[in-house]
Amino acid sequence: MPIAIDIDVMLARRKMSVGELADRVGITPANLAVLKNGRAKAVRFATLAALCEVLKCQPGDLLRWEAEDVAGE
């Protein structure tokens, strides 16, 4: 998937656990794990805003685009 998720990076910078972040954002640890591990198909803007508020960061600190490897290029 060309969108990379850097929640782990921000958690480490903030010295925060996944459980604490999930509690403060108001989502389950399981749903946060799905998002964090790049298995989510979508994210609500409200959830993204809550993550940014709790982690004191911008959406671009959590999400980034990576070009997909195309065979033969």
HELIX and SHEET records of a PDB file:
HELIX    1   1 ILE A    7  ARG A   14  1                                   8    
HELIX    2   2 VAL A   18  VAL A   25  1                                   8    
HELIX    3   3 PRO A   29  LYS A   36  1                                   8    
HELIX    4   4 PHE A   45  LEU A   55  1                                  11    
HELIX    5   5 PRO A   59  LEU A   62  1                                   4    
SHEET    1   A 2 ILE A   3  ILE A   5  0                                        
SHEET    2   A 2 LEU A  63  TRP A  65 -1                                        
END                                                                             
